[in-house]
Amino acid sequence: MKAALGAEVYGLDLRELDEPTFKRLHAAWLENVLLVFRGQSLAAEDLVRLVRHFGTPVTSGKLHQRSLDERAGTLLLNLPPEVTVVSNVKQDGKPVGILGDGEVVWHSDFSFKERPTAARMLVAMELPPRELGGNTFFLNCYAAYDALPEAMKRRVSGLTIKQADIVDTAMKIRPGMSPDMDIRSVPGPSHPIISTHPETGHNMIFLGRRHGSYVNGLPLEESEALLNELWAHCTQPRFGYEHRWAPGDVVVWDNRATLHRREPFDPGSRRVLYAAQVEGHRPFEAPDALSRPPHPRAQSVVTRA
């Protein structure tokens, strides 16, 4: 792809993926950060087999550490627990899935956990017409890091961001939380702004999500100003790829090295996607992070700029 990240894979049925082929796919995934497979026919059980190639599957219930009875899709559709339904559809008055039809803001998945997820994937089951919205946008956080001015890299080296789980990415308040809470006193894990990838060894900028975040050790006003500056930098279109969904699409991205968002779509249309993810690592900044070379896909973006 000509975008800042992503590669499209042709001629492969993911239901028949063997280990030698997966090793090649995994290398391409690490190199390109995101892979797109068109025209697939994956059922939920096929998605579980696919996600297991990438690591240990983790359920949304385990990640949230609470009952998710309000998400009726798994029971209504008789799906494996590893599969999460992302949908605006309601059945018997209950939401089949999560996130509805509104905008989903920029985020990395489960950044509010000590170990955010690694591989994350979506399978398009039902979609509205393209002209009615629902596209997903991805950002290359390798490229965003490498395009930072050297002075900013030195400034943020060693700093961490607290990630509190106050609202979800559809901007709905989490149970027991309030938007008026002082972020400095709300529990949550802290992750380094400069995050070194455990497999590629290259650096990424790790912001997680804008809401519910705080740069540890800074006055609140200074933290807000720094976060606003970093988010404005990272969300530049030159770091991005827009995925326009078609039925049967499978998108697999490296959640450790990306941010993503979804545009709203027509509430009168049905949209059903299946999601799955694997366990990640505890983010860290390598001792020699500032001297490490850029990721190949980052280098091409920075060079073009």
Helices and strands as residue ranges (DSSP letters): E 7-9, G 14-16, H 19-32, E 34-37, H 44-54, H 60-64, H 73-76, E 84-87, E 90-91, E 94-95, E 98-99, E 104-107, E 119-126, G 130-132, E 136-140, H 141-146, H 150-156, E 160-163, G 183-185, E 190-192, E 194-196, E 203-205, E 213-215, H 220-234, G 237-239, E 240-243, E 250-254, G 255-257, E 258-262, E 272-277, G 289-291, H 296-304
